[in-house]
């Protein structure tokens, strides 16, 4: 099961952890408010699958953006700071 997608999700897993509770709440609200009218007519198992896929997909998108624009930036800054400290 080791492949590029799974490895990348492992790389952004901390961001996934940070965002997944927010996304669970967001998806629940979207489904409850009727933004997906087909959802109510699905069986319980299909509702679970849709909920799971939406939650996972949105979490990965948020985690990617967070990793890309926040974590990587902070990591680069930290490396520069450490580099300057080592030169002293």
Helices and strands as residue ranges (DSSP letters): H 4-11, H 13-32, G 39-41, H 44-66, I 67-71, H 72-87
